[in-house]
């Protein structure tokens, strides 16, 4: 075979620690990343039932030091408590190389170690216990991390846990996770893309920060389904995607189904973009931007089946500034799950409070209201234009209590509502149809709406 300078240097470095190793040779045209050392040459062999943690740890240390991949063949390897140094490249045969957890605080862990790659591995936790906040894969302060084409299954706690990590988590399958499938805290430039999450006890993909600040994680094109709420609460758990205190996060193109609470929930997440997602059979608010956020763009999403479609709220906590545009919302449920505040509304297509533009959305079959503007005095500078609302008892509900701010309601089409545009005192309707009699409310401009 032809050996270029880079390959020769890698082989030379490794041979100084382990003599006479066989090198896994790539097929013609295959990428350089498949070129590495056959783990059997370092004493690591599949099967047998014995714990191979020490042997595999030694092989990882030697190949990582030489900056060459360690290739694991098909079969089962019983391991636990492995520590990955900088430069680790642990490569298996996708769907066939199984690392079976034998115990410890994690199966694979790294601290302040850069340029780590995991690829083509089945990480099987066997439902063995893990410490609180633990995960099968646990990385801290790592740059240029790559986790790709791996299966993570049967975790007694979390699947993948990342703290201060920069890198990419792509094209993985995660299933039967007792707690959270993928958790990131204080990311430093992270992409989570094209993963399948099927079954997690408390959350799908969580992007959190220790305190409010720029994060910029990209959560793109993932498929997430069957997210439960084992730990209870009123929305802290049970979300397919949850962004907390993390600014400038993009959540785009995800397919989400059967989440106990929200499909996408932003809490104090400023400048969040939630675009082009499809959410079905959601237990509470499908897309949520709540508490102390400033800035949310929620556009071109599809929601079919939820207690509420899209909510941007908590002006009382500083939640403000939103664009809600071009979404399709249908087939909503009349009530939220047990555990939420008993006076919280259900059956609403879009609910907004402050400094928001709502335009070009289509809402059908909302049991309470198509669009709800404000909550008591918490309403300011809202524009609702060019929307279509069909089959809602109240087409557009707007707060008219003392202290409520300004709203413009214009050019909307409202079909099949008992009250097209109705003034509200919180959850109670207190006016007739304002599409016919709005002059007595100086804070409202209502014009050009089509009612039928």
LINFENGI-V819886 format. One line per field, one symbol per residue. psi: psi as a letter, one per 40 degrees, with the letter a starting at -180 (. if undefined). A space follows every 10 residues. Layout:
psi: ???
This chain:
psi: ihhidddddd ddddeddhif ihhhhiihei ideehahhdd eeehiiadei hfdddddddd dddddefiih hhiiahhhii fhhhihehhh hahhedhhhh heiaeidhii hfhifhhhhf ihhheefiii iheiidhhhh fhifihhifi hhifhebich hhhfihahhi fihhifhdbh dhhhhfifgh hhifihhghi deichhhiid ihihdeihhh fihhighigd eaafediehd hhhhehifih hhfihhighd cidhhhhfgi fihhifihhi ghdbhdhhhi afihhhhhif ihhggidich hhafddeehi gihhhfihhi fiieiiihdi hdehiifhdh hidhfihhif ihhhghdcid hhhihbeghh ghhhifihhh fhdhchhhhe iheiaiihhi fihhhfidhd hhiigbehhe iaheedgede hdehhhieih h.
